[in-house]
Amino acid sequence: MLSITTPQKQLLSIRDNFKERRLDIGYTQHTLSERSGVSLGSIKRFESTGAISLNSLLKLSLILECIDDFSSIALAKIDSSRPVSIEALQKASRKRQRGNR
């Protein structure tokens, strides 16, 4: 099954989820920065644009108690018959044509 989620949509969803979790716990950006060791500037940039290093994201997830959610990333087996690129998808959708002798 082809996913319709784009990397940008996923990034913004993660950003929104982290901000909501921070607010639900009752942390300010400053408090989260102090507890996680991630700079305040990085947290502000993450919450406004979604840009953050993986290392910083994992530090935040530890403090926000959601680090275990990362353990399932990329665990699913890849279906070798599934197209893995736009070109492969286009090629798979073409009907086979036979030439005349």
C-alpha positions as CSV (number, residue, x, y, z in Angstrom):
1,M,0.0,0.0,0.0
2,L,1.4,3.4,-1.0
3,S,1.5,5.9,1.8
4,I,0.1,9.4,1.1
5,T,1.8,10.9,4.1
6,T,4.7,13.1,2.9
7,P,7.8,13.7,5.0
8,Q,6.8,17.3,5.5
9,K,3.3,16.3,6.8
10,Q,4.9,13.8,9.1
11,L,7.4,16.3,10.4
12,L,4.7,18.8,11.2
13,S,2.6,16.1,12.9
14,I,5.6,15.1,15.1
15,R,6.2,18.8,15.9
16,D,2.6,19.4,16.9
17,N,2.4,16.2,19.0
18,F,5.6,17.1,20.9
19,K,4.3,20.6,21.6
20,E,0.9,19.3,22.8
21,R,2.6,16.8,25.0
22,R,4.9,19.5,26.5
23,L,1.9,21.6,27.3
24,D,-0.1,18.7,28.7
25,I,2.7,18.0,31.1
26,G,2.8,21.7,32.0
27,Y,6.4,22.4,30.9
28,T,7.5,25.7,29.5
29,Q,10.0,25.7,26.7
30,H,12.6,26.9,29.2
31,T,11.8,24.1,31.6
32,L,12.0,21.5,28.9
33,S,15.3,22.9,27.8
34,E,16.7,22.7,31.3
35,R,15.5,19.2,31.9
36,S,16.5,17.8,28.5
37,G,19.8,19.5,27.9
38,V,18.5,20.7,24.5
39,S,19.1,24.4,23.9
40,L,16.1,26.7,24.2
41,G,16.8,27.9,20.7
42,S,16.5,24.4,19.3
43,I,13.2,23.8,21.1
44,K,11.8,27.1,19.7
45,R,13.0,26.3,16.2
46,F,11.5,22.8,16.5
47,E,8.1,24.1,17.6
48,S,8.0,26.7,14.9
49,T,9.5,24.9,11.9
50,G,9.8,21.2,12.9
51,A,13.6,21.3,12.4
52,I,15.6,19.4,15.1
53,S,18.4,16.8,15.2
54,L,17.5,13.2,15.9
55,N,19.7,13.3,19.0
56,S,17.8,16.4,20.4
57,L,14.5,14.8,19.5
58,L,15.4,11.7,21.5
59,K,16.4,13.8,24.5
60,L,13.1,15.6,24.4
61,S,11.2,12.3,24.0
62,L,12.9,11.0,27.1
63,I,11.8,13.9,29.2
64,L,8.3,13.9,27.7
65,E,8.1,10.1,28.4
66,C,7.6,9.0,24.8
67,I,11.0,7.6,23.9
68,D,9.7,4.0,23.7
69,D,7.6,5.1,20.7
70,F,10.8,5.2,18.6
71,S,11.5,1.5,19.1
72,S,9.1,0.5,16.4
73,I,10.5,2.8,13.7
74,A,11.6,0.8,10.6
75,L,10.9,-2.6,12.1
76,A,8.3,-3.7,9.5
77,K,9.6,-6.1,6.9
78,I,9.9,-4.7,3.4
79,D,7.6,-6.2,0.8
80,S,10.1,-6.8,-2.1
81,S,7.2,-6.8,-4.6
82,R,6.2,-3.3,-3.6
83,P,7.5,-0.4,-5.8
84,V,10.0,1.6,-3.8
85,S,10.3,4.6,-6.1
86,I,8.1,6.7,-8.4
87,E,9.9,5.1,-11.4
88,A,9.2,1.6,-10.1
89,L,5.6,2.5,-9.5
90,Q,5.2,3.8,-13.0
91,K,6.9,0.8,-14.5
92,A,4.7,-1.6,-12.4
93,S,1.5,0.1,-13.6
94,R,2.4,-0.1,-17.3
95,K,0.8,-3.0,-19.2
96,R,3.2,-5.4,-20.8
97,Q,3.3,-5.1,-24.5
98,R,4.6,-7.7,-26.9
99,G,6.3,-6.8,-30.1
100,N,5.5,-8.3,-33.5
101,R,8.0,-10.4,-35.4
